[in-house]
Amino acid sequence: MKETIRKLADFVMAGHSVDYDDALRLGDVEGAEFYELLAEAGRIREHFVGKAVTLCSIINAKSGTCPEDCAFCAQSAHHSTQAAAYPLIDEEQMVSCAKSAEQHGASCYGIITSGTGIGNRDELDRICRTLKRIREEAGIAPSCSLGIIDYETACLLRDAGMVTYHHNLETARSFFPNICSTHDYDQDVETIQAVKRAGLKVCCGGIFGLGESFAQRIEMALTLRELGADSIPINFLDPVEGTRLEHADFLTPLECLRTIAVYRFLLPDRKITVCGGREKNLRELQSWIFMAGASGMMTGNYLTKTGRNPVFDRQMVADLGLTIAPCGCS
């Protein structure tokens, strides 16, 4: 199997695509072959995206009382959690956090709001003003995650200076009904298509450890490939008390690394960023994400949980002999 893994990596680096069956076989490897999988995924990453690590940062700009019933989410109105609830914050706070993220080495800054979509025109106008100020006052690429949007809204955000729109599928289509019943999977797909049509970059991935099979993780990766997602955020469930998945415990550090590696084989030239849940799920193996094929990580705090100090993340990158990608708005 070692030779097969190497041949598949060469096949990918020659410009070909790994199919579902090959990905499933890669997901089954154990022992020494598992470490071969990681090494070859790292080789693919270096071939397509280089050694520079991309850092991103987010702000929870509007929190809580979301009408969606996503099983994992602390901000859902269907759950009883300790997550903060507040309306959209002001421009100054969003701009100030963007500048701070830039100082900590992040090249992308995401404005994240809870809810099915953007609440009203006043909120959209405030976000657009904020995007313009970030482009004028900072050297970081602004992105937004405002839920389900249409083509016209995507164009407004683009014209205000947004570089990337973030909208996760969360999981495979076949597993989605187990996670969310308040909107249809196609609404998420249509949002991604609308954003692409507006000429924007798309950041789209999901969260693992929800109870999905490895085959369903591959299913989602193939959907992302078909939709042309530019960057893939990989999250690992960090269960929140009061949610439907508060007692979930489906992941080990090696299972997380296996998922990253197979995603690199399936999506060789895309940015793959490890985000929420890495501290809890990867524990002492956090630095292995890059050997497994990741090209970036979220640094700083998450939506409702505290993340790792960016200083430690930058040191980890330096200790690995890697570099941090420079900031920029392109």
C-alpha positions, 0 to 999 in steps of 0.5 A, spaced: 500 500 500 505 504 501 507 504 493 500 505 492 500 511 496 506 514 493 503 513 486 497 516 487 500 522 490 504 522 483 498 522 480 495 528 483 501 532 482 501 530 475 494 534 474 489 528 475 484 527 480 483 522 485 476 518 485 471 516 491 474 509 491 481 511 491 480 516 497 476 511 501 482 506 500 486 512 503 482 513 509 483 505 511 490 505 511 493 503 518 500 503 521 506 505 517 502 506 511 498 511 515 504 515 516 506 514 509 499 517 507 501 524 511 508 524 508 505 524 501 499 529 503 505 534 505 508 533 499 502 534 495 501 541 499 508 543 498 508 542 491 501 546 490 501 551 495 508 551 498 511 552 505 508 558 507 502 557 512 496 562 511 493 565 518 486 567 518 482 570 524 475 572 525 470 576 529 463 574 532 460 580 530 453 578 531 452 572 536 446 568 538 439 567 537 440 564 531 433 560 528 437 555 525 437 548 529 444 546 527 445 540 532 452 542 534 451 550 534 452 554 541 448 560 538 442 556 536 435 559 539 433 551 539 439 550 544 440 552 551 447 554 552 452 559 555 453 563 549 453 570 549 447 574 545 448 581 542 446 585 536 451 587 530 457 590 533 459 597 531 464 599 525 470 601 530 470 594 533 470 590 527 475 595 524 480 595 530 480 587 530 482 587 523 488 591 525 489 587 531 489 580 526 494 583 521 499 585 527 498 578 529 500 575 522 493 573 519 492 575 512 485 574 512 479 577 517 472 574 517 466 578 519 461 573 522 454 574 524 449 569 527 442 567 523 440 564 517 442 570 513 443 578 514 438 581 518 436 587 515 439 593 510 442 597 516 446 591 518 448 590 511 450 597 510 454 597 516 458 591 514 459 594 507 462 601 510 466 596 515 469 593 509 471 599 505 474 602 511 478 595 512 481 596 505 483 603 506 486 602 513 489 595 513 493 591 509 488 584 511 483 581 506 476 582 509 471 576 508 464 575 511 460 569 513 453 572 513 449 566 512 445 565 506 445 570 501 443 572 493 447 574 487 445 581 489 448 581 496 454 578 494 455 584 489 454 589 494 459 586 498 464 585 493 464 592 491 465 594 498 471 590 498 470 583 500 475 578 498 472 572 500 465 569 502 465 564 507 459 559 507 460 552 510 456 546 507 457 543 514 457 536 512 455 531 506 448 532 503 447 525 505 448 526 512 445 534 513 438 532 515 441 529 521 444 536 523 439 541 520 432 541 519 431 548 518 433 550 511 435 545 505 442 543 503 441 546 496 440 553 499 447 553 501 449 550 495 446 556 491 449 561 496 456 558 494 454 558 486 451 566 487 458 568 490 462 564 485 458 568 479 459 575 483 467 573 482 468 572 489 473 567 492 469 562 496 471 559 503 467 553 504 468 547 508 465 543 514 465 540 521 467 533 522 466 529 528 458 530 528 457 522 527 458 522 519 462 516 516 468 517 513 465 516 506 461 522 508 467 526 509 469 524 502 462 525 499 463 533 502 470 533 499 467 531 492 462 536 492 467 542 494 471 540 488 465 540 484 463 547 486 470 550 486 471 552 493 477 556 493 479 554 500 477 549 505 476 550 512 476 544 516 473 544 523 473 539 529 467 538 533 468 541 540 462 539 543 458 545 547 453 543 553 446 544 551 446 542 544 444 536 541 451 534 540 454 535 547 456 528 549 459 527 542 466 524 542 467 521 535 474 523 534 481 522 535 488 526 533 489 521 528 482 521 525 483 528 525 490 528 521 487 522 516 481 527 514 486 532 513 490 528 509 485 525 504 482 532 503 489 534 501 489 528 496 482 530 493 483 538 493 490 538 492 491 545 490 486 548 494 487 552 501 486 547 507 485 551 513 484 547 520 480 552 524 475 550 530 476 544 535 484 543 533 486 544 540 481 539 543 481 534 538 489 534 536 492 536 543 499 534 542 499 533 535 497 540 533 503 541 529 502 535 525 496 538 521 502 541 516 505 534 515 498 532 513 497 537 508 494 543 511 496 549 509 493 554 514 490 555 521 485 559 524 489 563 530 486 567 536 479 566 538 473 562 535 466 564 535 464 562 542 470 559 545 477 561 546 482 559 541 490 559 542 494 565 543 497 567 536 504 568 539 504 560 540 501 559 533 507 563 530 512 559 534 509 553 532 510 555 525 517 557 526 519 551 529 517 547 523 521 551 519 515 554 515 514 561 514 507 565 515 504 568 508 504 575 508 498 579 509 495 582 503 488 584 500 489 580 493 
